[in-house]
Amino acid sequence: MKYVFLIVFFGCISCCIGQNIGGTELLEKAISYHDPNGRWSSFKGNFSVTMESPKGDKRKSHIAIDLPASSFKLTTNRDNNAIEQTVDKGECLVTLNGITNISDADKAAHNISCERTKKMKDYYTYLYGLPMKLRDPGTIIESRVETKTFKGKKYLRLKATYSKEVGTDTWYFYFDPTSYAMEVYQFFHDESQNDGEYILLSGVEIINGIKMPKTRAWYYNKNDQYLGTDVLDQNSN
Protein backbone atom coordinates (compact mmCIF):
# COMPACT_ATOMS: atom_id res chain seq x y z
CA MET A 1 0.00 0.00 0.00
CA LYS A 2 2.91 2.30 0.81
CA TYR A 3 4.33 1.89 -2.72
CA VAL A 4 0.97 2.62 -4.33
CA PHE A 5 0.79 5.85 -2.30
CA LEU A 6 4.27 6.89 -3.42
CA ILE A 7 3.46 6.24 -7.08
CA VAL A 8 0.30 8.33 -6.85
CA PHE A 9 2.09 11.06 -4.85
CA PHE A 10 4.97 11.52 -7.29
CA GLY A 11 2.61 11.18 -10.23
CA CYS A 12 0.57 14.08 -8.90
CA ILE A 13 3.72 16.16 -8.42
CA SER A 14 4.66 15.51 -12.05
CA CYS A 15 1.20 16.48 -13.27
CA CYS A 16 1.26 19.70 -11.30
CA ILE A 17 4.69 20.94 -12.41
CA GLY A 18 3.21 22.95 -15.26
CA GLN A 19 0.44 24.33 -13.04
CA ASN A 20 2.88 26.08 -10.71
CA ILE A 21 4.34 28.39 -13.34
CA GLY A 22 2.67 30.73 -15.78
CA GLY A 23 3.52 31.22 -19.43
CA THR A 24 5.26 34.57 -19.03
CA GLU A 25 7.24 33.34 -16.03
CA LEU A 26 8.40 30.25 -17.93
CA LEU A 27 9.45 32.38 -20.87
CA GLU A 28 11.51 34.67 -18.64
CA LYS A 29 13.24 31.69 -17.00
CA ALA A 30 14.04 30.25 -20.43
CA ILE A 31 15.43 33.59 -21.60
CA SER A 32 17.54 33.78 -18.45
CA TYR A 33 19.08 30.43 -19.40
CA HIS A 34 19.70 31.24 -23.07
CA ASP A 35 20.57 34.93 -22.72
CA PRO A 36 21.73 35.36 -19.11
CA ASN A 37 23.28 38.78 -19.71
CA GLY A 38 20.49 40.23 -21.84
CA ARG A 39 22.58 40.59 -24.98
CA TRP A 40 20.09 39.66 -27.68
CA SER A 41 18.74 43.19 -28.24
CA SER A 42 22.29 44.36 -29.04
CA PHE A 43 23.37 41.17 -30.79
CA LYS A 44 26.12 41.50 -33.37
CA GLY A 45 27.71 38.31 -34.57
CA ASN A 46 28.70 35.93 -37.34
CA PHE A 47 28.06 32.23 -37.59
CA SER A 48 27.66 29.51 -40.17
CA VAL A 49 24.99 26.87 -40.60
CA THR A 50 25.61 23.61 -42.42
CA MET A 51 22.40 22.11 -43.79
CA GLU A 52 22.35 18.35 -44.26
CA SER A 53 19.62 16.60 -46.25
CA PRO A 54 18.43 12.99 -45.95
CA LYS A 55 20.27 12.29 -49.22
CA GLY A 56 23.56 13.28 -47.61
CA ASP A 57 23.91 16.61 -49.42
CA LYS A 58 25.47 19.48 -47.45
CA ARG A 59 25.30 23.23 -47.94
CA LYS A 60 26.98 25.83 -45.74
CA SER A 61 25.55 29.29 -45.24
CA HIS A 62 27.36 32.17 -43.56
CA ILE A 63 25.17 34.57 -41.60
CA ALA A 64 26.01 38.00 -40.19
CA ILE A 65 23.44 39.69 -37.94
CA ASP A 66 23.83 43.19 -36.51
CA LEU A 67 20.60 44.11 -34.73
CA PRO A 68 21.62 47.65 -33.62
CA ALA A 69 22.52 48.48 -37.23
CA SER A 70 19.45 46.69 -38.64
CA SER A 71 21.77 44.69 -40.87
CA PHE A 72 21.64 41.10 -42.13
CA LYS A 73 23.85 39.27 -44.60
CA LEU A 74 23.52 35.72 -45.92
CA THR A 75 26.32 34.26 -48.04
CA THR A 76 26.08 30.87 -49.74
CA ASN A 77 27.84 28.93 -52.47
CA ARG A 78 25.68 26.77 -54.71
CA ASP A 79 27.11 24.87 -57.65
CA ASN A 80 30.20 27.12 -57.62
CA ASN A 81 28.08 30.24 -57.64
CA ALA A 82 28.60 32.76 -54.83
CA ILE A 83 25.33 34.32 -53.69
CA GLU A 84 25.25 37.22 -51.25
CA GLN A 85 21.95 38.53 -49.88
CA THR A 86 21.89 41.63 -47.71
CA VAL A 87 19.24 43.66 -45.92
CA ASP A 88 20.55 46.94 -44.51
CA LYS A 89 18.05 49.21 -42.74
CA GLY A 90 15.29 47.71 -44.86
CA GLU A 91 17.15 48.10 -48.15
CA CYS A 92 17.92 44.91 -50.03
CA LEU A 93 20.93 44.00 -52.16
CA VAL A 94 21.49 40.67 -53.90
CA THR A 95 24.63 39.71 -55.82
CA LEU A 96 25.49 36.63 -57.89
CA ASN A 97 29.24 36.12 -58.27
CA GLY A 98 29.68 39.79 -57.35
CA ILE A 99 27.21 41.03 -59.99
CA THR A 100 24.19 43.10 -58.93
CA ASN A 101 22.50 43.23 -62.34
CA ILE A 102 21.12 39.68 -62.26
CA SER A 103 18.93 38.42 -65.10
CA ASP A 104 15.43 37.16 -64.39
CA ALA A 105 16.51 33.73 -65.62
CA ASP A 106 19.38 33.59 -63.11
CA LYS A 107 17.14 34.84 -60.33
CA ALA A 108 14.69 32.04 -61.05
CA ALA A 109 17.42 29.42 -61.44
CA HIS A 110 19.01 30.29 -58.09
CA ASN A 111 15.78 31.25 -56.29
CA ILE A 112 17.06 34.67 -55.30
CA SER A 113 15.13 37.90 -54.93
CA CYS A 114 14.73 40.74 -52.46
CA GLU A 115 11.48 39.22 -51.24
CA ARG A 116 13.21 35.93 -50.47
CA THR A 117 16.18 37.73 -48.91
CA LYS A 118 13.89 39.47 -46.43
CA LYS A 119 12.21 36.16 -45.65
CA MET A 120 15.60 34.58 -44.95
CA LYS A 121 16.45 37.50 -42.66
CA ASP A 122 13.24 36.90 -40.69
CA TYR A 123 13.84 33.12 -40.68
CA TYR A 124 17.38 33.20 -39.28
CA THR A 125 16.72 36.06 -36.87
CA TYR A 126 13.63 34.33 -35.48
CA LEU A 127 14.98 30.80 -35.07
CA TYR A 128 18.39 31.74 -33.70
CA GLY A 129 16.84 34.49 -31.57
CA LEU A 130 14.56 32.08 -29.72
CA PRO A 131 13.29 32.15 -27.05
CA MET A 132 14.06 35.89 -26.81
CA LYS A 133 12.03 36.59 -29.96
CA LEU A 134 8.91 35.50 -28.09
CA ARG A 135 8.98 38.92 -26.42
CA ASP A 136 8.35 40.61 -29.78
CA PRO A 137 5.16 42.63 -30.30
CA GLY A 138 2.35 40.55 -31.76
CA THR A 139 3.37 37.39 -29.92
CA ILE A 140 0.61 35.98 -27.72
CA ILE A 141 1.89 33.78 -24.90
CA GLU A 142 -0.71 31.48 -23.37
CA SER A 143 -0.77 31.82 -19.59
CA ARG A 144 -1.27 28.09 -18.97
CA VAL A 145 1.84 25.91 -19.05
CA GLU A 146 1.42 22.18 -19.62
CA THR A 147 3.63 19.27 -18.64
CA LYS A 148 4.03 17.15 -21.77
CA THR A 149 6.06 14.08 -22.64
CA PHE A 150 7.75 14.34 -26.03
CA LYS A 151 9.97 11.56 -27.38
CA GLY A 152 10.12 9.97 -23.94
CA LYS A 153 11.07 13.08 -21.94
CA LYS A 154 8.87 15.34 -19.82
CA TYR A 155 8.90 19.03 -20.63
CA LEU A 156 7.20 22.25 -19.69
CA ARG A 157 5.33 23.24 -22.84
CA LEU A 158 4.63 26.84 -23.76
CA LYS A 159 2.08 27.79 -26.42
CA ALA A 160 2.50 30.87 -28.61
CA THR A 161 0.18 32.31 -31.23
CA TYR A 162 0.41 35.58 -33.12
CA SER A 163 -1.70 38.57 -34.02
CA LYS A 164 -3.03 38.51 -37.58
CA GLU A 165 -0.50 41.00 -38.91
CA VAL A 166 2.39 38.89 -37.57
CA GLY A 167 1.43 35.31 -38.40
CA THR A 168 -1.19 32.58 -38.29
CA ASP A 169 0.80 29.52 -37.18
CA THR A 170 0.55 27.95 -33.73
CA TRP A 171 3.87 27.22 -32.01
CA TYR A 172 4.77 25.07 -29.02
CA PHE A 173 8.06 25.32 -27.16
CA TYR A 174 9.34 22.54 -24.92
CA PHE A 175 11.64 23.44 -22.03
CA ASP A 176 13.59 21.27 -19.64
CA PRO A 177 11.73 21.55 -16.29
CA THR A 178 14.98 21.97 -14.32
CA SER A 179 17.31 24.10 -16.45
CA TYR A 180 14.60 25.74 -18.62
CA ALA A 181 16.70 25.05 -21.70
CA MET A 182 14.68 24.98 -24.92
CA GLU A 183 15.01 21.47 -26.39
CA VAL A 184 12.13 21.16 -28.87
CA TYR A 185 9.85 23.45 -30.80
CA GLN A 186 6.93 22.62 -33.01
CA PHE A 187 4.58 24.52 -35.29
CA PHE A 188 1.27 23.89 -37.01
CA HIS A 189 -0.43 25.74 -39.84
CA ASP A 190 -3.66 23.93 -38.93
CA GLU A 191 -3.30 21.90 -35.75
CA SER A 192 -6.50 19.91 -36.47
CA GLN A 193 -4.73 18.50 -39.55
CA ASN A 194 -1.53 17.67 -37.64
CA ASP A 195 0.47 19.46 -40.32
CA GLY A 196 3.65 21.44 -39.81
CA GLU A 197 6.90 20.25 -38.30
CA TYR A 198 8.77 19.65 -35.06
CA ILE A 199 12.43 20.39 -34.48
CA LEU A 200 14.67 18.54 -32.03
CA LEU A 201 17.45 20.67 -30.55
CA SER A 202 20.70 19.30 -29.18
CA GLY A 203 24.04 20.68 -28.05
CA VAL A 204 24.89 24.29 -27.29
CA GLU A 205 26.94 26.87 -29.16
CA ILE A 206 27.65 30.07 -27.23
CA ILE A 207 27.77 33.07 -29.54
CA ASN A 208 28.32 36.50 -27.99
CA GLY A 209 27.14 35.15 -24.63
CA ILE A 210 23.93 33.62 -26.01
CA LYS A 211 23.33 29.86 -25.78
CA MET A 212 22.05 28.76 -29.19
CA PRO A 213 21.14 25.19 -30.19
CA LYS A 214 24.10 23.54 -31.91
CA THR A 215 22.00 21.08 -33.91
CA ARG A 216 18.43 21.26 -35.17
CA ALA A 217 16.83 18.16 -36.68
CA TRP A 218 13.56 18.72 -38.59
CA TYR A 219 10.63 16.27 -38.91
CA TYR A 220 7.05 16.32 -40.18
CA ASN A 221 4.44 16.18 -37.41
CA LYS A 222 2.13 13.89 -39.34
CA ASN A 223 4.47 10.96 -39.94
CA ASP A 224 7.78 11.74 -38.23
CA GLN A 225 9.49 11.89 -41.63
CA TYR A 226 13.02 13.26 -41.30
CA LEU A 227 13.58 16.42 -43.34
CA GLY A 228 17.12 17.49 -42.55
CA THR A 229 19.53 18.85 -39.98
CA ASP A 230 21.12 22.25 -39.41
CA VAL A 231 24.46 22.42 -37.58
CA LEU A 232 25.58 25.73 -36.14
CA ASP A 233 29.23 26.83 -36.04
CA GLN A 234 30.38 30.19 -34.72
CA ASN A 235 33.63 29.95 -36.70
CA SER A 236 32.14 31.20 -39.95
CA ASN A 237 35.32 32.32 -41.64
Helices and strands as residue ranges (DSSP letters): H 2-16, G 17-20, H 23-34, G 40-42, E 44-52, E 58-66, E 71-78, E 81-88, E 91-96, H 104-110, H 114-128, G 132-135, E 139-141, E 146-150, E 153-162, E 170-175, E 182-188, G 191-193, E 197-207, E 210-220, E 226-233
